[in-house]
Amino acid sequence: MPDPFSAAPRIIEVAIPTPLRRCFDYLPGPDTPVQGWQPGLRVKLSFGHRDMVGIVVGTKQDSDVPTSRLKPIKALIDQTPLPADWLALCRFTARYYQHSLGDTLFQALPVLLRQGRPLEARTLDRWRLTSRGQKTSAEQLGRAHKQAELLDMLRQHRRGMPHTAITAQGFTRQQLEALAGKGLVEVHTEQAIAPPRDNHETLAEPSLTLSREQSEVLAALHAQLGRFSPSLLHGVTGSGKTEVYLQLIEAVLHRRQQALVLIPEIGLTPQTLDRFRRRFNVPIVALHSGMSDNERLDAWEAAGAGRARIIIGTRSAVFTPMAALGIIIIDEEHDDSFKQQDGLRYHARDLALVRAQSEHIPVVLGTATPSLVTLRHARDGRYHHLHLTRRAGHSRKAHIELLDIRGRPQDGGLTPPALEAIREQLALKRQVLIFINRRGYAPTLACHQCGWLAECPRCDARLTLHRHPPELICHHCDHHVALPDACPSCHSGDLRPQGSGTERTEDALATAFPDTQVLRVDRDSTRRKDALQHTLDIIHRGDPCLLVGTQMLAKGHHFPHITLVVVVNADGGLYSADYRALETSAQLLIQVAGRAGRAEHPGRVLIQTHHPDDPGLLLLAEQGYDALAERLLVERRQAGLPPYRHLMLLRGESPHQQNLLELFGRIGEALRGHVAAHDIRVDCLGPVPAPMERRQGRYHVQLMLAADGRAPLHDAGAWLVHYMEQLPEARRLRWSLDVDPVALD
């Protein structure tokens, strides 16, 4: 078969970041690539009335559009195409998630590459002392006091300091050049992320001694290097999964390969990076949304060039090109944060498995609470199922107790037995974690006279009361309202907060334990850069304190001094229209319980609940997550729900409720007619309003597709996408197809 790129093409196919699920034909422009037109080259072109960046995805000799109507490519950005394996992963992603290829490609690129920045290593100037400078004392510089200070600072950094780091300390280029003129300092230009030095030891500190279980698991994982092999590393919290990761990565580095580590939360990045950098003497980079555009591009380029040996990132890092990828590790694989919930609705865990298979490398899915999807694959033998059943060292699994709060008084959501348990641990100079998965002061504000509740005018939700600063906020659309002086309905001044959030629990604890430091960790308290790390540093000092937090603290953190965890309200997530509610709530409870008793002192977990006799909650407390997961798998099989069936959701939103319901009704009928006519074994359910029907002033409706196999489901989904794109009424609403949804919201 002839190579379509070997001859000079007449037509260039280009992917452009638009919602349209098609590529566009252009004529070759004035620039010709040295190696010829290849997939992955970025180009500048005119699209409509705008200039845009596009990516070449193919060439051909003819177009369905008359040549006279085709525009030429304006300019060539790259001479070297983006990596072929990166392009292949993006093609698969667009195809599987029924998404525009152009939008998929550009979602997978750093922002600066989307804007046309060249893909090249950024350089920086690093200043260091010369041999003469090392022998010169500050006193020899006489009255040049700032130069003397600068000389002393550089003396403390043998490898030198970047120019930006020096100016950040208040020094100027003129002072540097003055020292350079005296032969005391010199400047070297180097890549922002430099390659490892030759003959460099891989380890910066020795590995820890493994337990017998850890050694057996590591040996099993070593045997899988060099081939595709998915493994579920199912280890209880505190069992030492991270140490297994580190020693496995050490073996990968010795094979001159790279490692990709995916973590669910941006808040886990600093501590994960710190642990990896303390262990390894190789360039390690992070990739997450909290970085600047330049930092993300530097990390992306260094990974693709092979200089960065370990990449640690959140879900979008799954698209990072890597020169010699040897392993992918997904920590807390069950976490729903790996699923993108808008736009390109991909699941990073699932794409990591696809990528590992295409690159013939192992992938490790680590967790204490496996998702039922992963657990079923392991039960059926598709994944290696590796167990760590004991905590590392001498620590023991924390004891879980259900605390019946029916009829008991509460202060900040805490009952007297919970407060007494907290007091006992503080008397022993220990730390306590109070977990409440509601930020703000209270879930809402109510009138004690007429029963009025503060509700969001744009969502089917109540406004959350915040005290710092005092206002009412909708956590779904970010609508802000000043606190009313009186009830808008009956004008009574008797307005009272209902329920408890992190702020109210924090205030109650500060009143009950005035001599103990209370630390709050939620999205509001950690907005300032480095605020979370500052709080974590205080906790790790080990002084007695009370830590109030949301799920930001529920996973991945090692707090050796916490001996008691109090869950303020376990009922919030247990009873929901979402069939996964018990699974996700149980995972969260076990993860937060795992923060207790991770050192020599035993841990205790108090779960406050109005439903202490709930069968699922009892099973979780008495026998643990694994027993509950087995029961849930049986129930899912009987009900015909994932992981035994596959789902898609067609979501639509519009300001006009009735028009939206009528349109989705017609779409549902058309889909049912299509699958019946073509004998496609797919069930179409709905349309029904979303569990929260009105959000941000728009009504939300969904249509569910369910099938035993993926192939018929994707056939129906492809037809549905094509039908929606041809439907004039669909252009007047927002719609998306969610493949393998993790939430029915």
Disulfide bonds with the S-S distance in Angstrom:
none
